[in-house]
Amino acid sequence: MLSLSIGPFAISADRLALLIAFLVALFAGWVSSRRAGRNPESALFITLLLGLIGARLGFVLRYADEYLSQPVQILDIRDGGFWWVSGLLTGLACALFFGLRQPALRRPLTIGLVSGALFWTATALPLQLLHKTTEALPPLNFNTLSGETVSLQQFSGQPIVINIWASWCPPCVREMPVLAEAQRSLPDVHFLFANLGEDAQSVKGFLQQLNIELDNVLLDQRNQLGAHYGSRALPTTLFIDAQGRLQDSHLGELSAASLRDKLTVIRAQLPQ
């Protein structure tokens, strides 16, 4: 399962695991503080917030050339651009600061952080392993805009990016130029655009109106890809390596920087 839908809202499985891990940390810290020390609730919130800021800034610095052209995108965290290394170091530094300045927080804060980390490890890692054992290229056939029937498996042998989208989805529309440019500039990667539930005429008209040319537009009338990969929201982008293994996924809008980051993994084994 890549995402979970709650009414009109959707959240990726890894972000849900992080949210629950934080709640576990809050609860464990509160229980520990009842025996000795102070409730670390505010310290945990600040640690999480600064950790996220550190993760964002670290990611922006790694892909500074992408963000300098459009600095406003630095604030748009919907692209999922976070670097866990800088986030972890920032969070640890913040927790260390609280521990040194407020001794009464040391024990409950440590217990809260360790409990949250253990929960996240016990959920996020199995989810990653589950995703990678999913049959990456199922034997599914789709019609193209020209009426030709193609098999998903005929694209194997090269890294593959599958973007599941629809014309009525605003973030799908906003990220389309980024994906179209990547398709033009990266011939060593197959970019597939799986439209959800619309007919060929509607999709052609939409792309003409948007003035975007795409190759490999597939019509997924019955949401076969979403059902196979456990994707319940749009847009969803899947990143599959040349061996046909699902390496990563992204729920929501992609920026040029976040797309470049995701592509690094599936292109790592290609000849330079």
N, C-alpha and C positions, 0 to 999 in steps of 0.2 A: 504494500500500500504506500503510494507516494504522497497522498494528501487525504485529508478528512474534511468533509463538508458538514457545516452546522447551519441549516437554513440557507440563507443567501451567502454565507461566509465560508471561506475555505482556508485551511492552514496546512502547510506541509508537515509531514510526519516528523522530520528532524526538529523543526521549530516547536512543535507540540511537545516533543520530548524535553527540549530545553526549558520550556515554560513549566512543565510538571516538575522537573528537577529543581527549579527555583522554588516552587511551592514546598517541595520536600525539604529544602534547605531552611526555609522560613519556619516550618513546623518543628524540625529537629532542633534548630537554634532556640526556639521558644520553650520547648520541653526542657532542654538543658538549662536554660536560664532560670527555670522555676526552682531548681535545686541550688544553683549557685551562679552568681554573676548577673549581668544585665541582658535584657532582651536585645538580640542583635538585629532586629528587624530593619531599622533605619540604616545600619551599617551594611547589611546585605543588599538593600535597594541601591545605595550609593555605589557599592562595589560592582553590582551588575551594570548600572548605568555607565560608570566610568569605563568598565570593561568593554561595553558595546561601543562607546566613543573611541576607545583605543583601537578596537578592531576595525572600526570604520576608517580612522585616520591612517592606520597601517596599510589598509587596502588601497586607499587613495594615493598614498605615497608610492606604492608598488606600481600603480598604473597612472602616474601623474600626467603622462603625455595625453592620455585619453580624457582626463578630467579638465586639463588646462584649456582645452578648446571650448568646453562648456562648463564653467565653474559651478553653475547653479546645480548641476547634477550631483555635486558632492553632498548636497543636503537630501537628495532623493534616495533614501535607503531602501526603496521598494525593489531596487535592482539586486538586493541581497549581497552587496559587495562588502564583506567583512573578512578580515584576516585573523584566524583564530590565534596565531602566535602572539601578535601584538595585543590582542584582547586578553589573552591569558596572563601575559606579563603585567599588563596594566591592572587587571583584577587582583593579582597576587600582591603587587606593590600597594594597592589601596588597602587590602586586608591587613598587610603588615603594618601599615601606618596606623590603622585603628587599634591593632593589637599592642603596639608600642605606646600609643598615647593613652589608651584606656585599658588597663590591665583586667578590669572586670569583664571585658568583652572577649578576652582571649579564648577561654574554654568554649562558651556557647557559639562564638563565631567560627571557631575551628570545626566544631562538631557539625554546625550547619553546612559549612562549605564542603566538608568531606562527605557528608550524607548526600548532598546534591550531586557532587561529582560521581559518587558511586552509582546513584540512580541513573544519571545520564549515561555512564559507561555501560551499565547493564541493559539499557534500552537502545541507545543510538548505534552502538556497534553491531548488535544483532540485526537491526534494521538495514544497515549498510550491507551486511552479508546476505540478507534476504533479497535485497534489490539486485545484487550482483549474480545471484543464482537464478534469477528470473530469466526465462527464455527470451533473449534479447530480440531476436528476429523471428517472430512466429510466422507460420505459413499463411499469411493473409494476403488477399488480392484487393486492389483498389483501382477504380477508374481514374484516369487523368482528365484534364480539361478538354482534351481532343477526343475523348471516348475510348482511348486505348486502355486495356487492362494490364496492370503491372503487378508483379509479386514483390513484396517487401524484401524477400530474401535475395533478389537479384542485385541488391545494392551492397551485399556483403563483400568483404575484402578491403574496404576502406573505412576510415572513421565516419560515423553517421551522426548527424544532428536531426532529430525529428521534432518539429514545432507543431503542436496541436493548437489550432486557432479557429476563430470565426470572425466574420466581418462585423458582427454586432458587439464585439468585445473591445472596449476602448484600449486597454493595455496591449492587446494583440496588434491593434493598428499602430500604436505608438512605437512598438519595437520592430515593426516590419522593415523599415529602412535599414536598421542595423543588421538584421539577418540577411537582407538582400545584398548589402555591400559585402558581407562576409562570404556569401555564396559566389560573388563575382571574383573576389580576391583570393579565395582558398580553393583551388580546383582539386586539391588532394583530400577534400572532405565532401561527402555527400550531404547536402542539405535537402531535407524533405519537408514539405509544408502540407500537413494533413488537415484539411478543412473539415470542421465538424458540422454535419447535417445540412449543408446547403447544396444546391444544384450547380451544375457547371456554368449555366448562363449567369446566375447571380454572382458567382465568384469571378468570372471574367469581367463583368461590369464593374465590380468593386475594385479590382486591380487596375483597370483602365482609369477609373475615377481617381484612384490614388497615384496613378502614373508610376507604377512599380512593375518591373518585369521579374518574374520568378520562374525558375525551372523546378521540375519535380513537384508540382502541386497535385496532391492526391485528395480524392473525395471520400471521406470516412462518414458515410451516411448513418451508420449504426453505432458510432463511437466504439469501434472494435479495439482501437489502440488504447483508449482510455480504460476500457474494461480489462484489457490484458495487463497493463502496467499499474492499474489501481490509481489512475489520475481522475480526480473528480472536479477539477477546476480549469479555467482558461485564463491566460495561456499556460501551457505546460511544455517545457522543452526537455528532451531526452538526449543524453550524450552517450554514444555507444562506440566502443573502440573497434579497431580493424578486425579483431577476433570475434566480434559479435557480442561482447559483454557490456551490459549496462554499467557504466562507470559513475554517472552522476545524473541529476535532474534538477530542474529549476521551475518553481511555481511562481508565476507572476512575470512582470515586465523585465526584460534584459536590457542592460546598457551595453555600450561597446566594451567597457572595461570588464563587466561581469561575464560577457560572452567570451572575451579573450581569456579570462581566467579559467573558465570551464573547458575551453578548447585545449588548454595546455595539457591536460591529462590524457585525452584521447589521441592527441597528435604526438605524444612523447616518443613513441617507437617508430615514427616515420623517419626516413632518411632526410638528413638536413642538407 
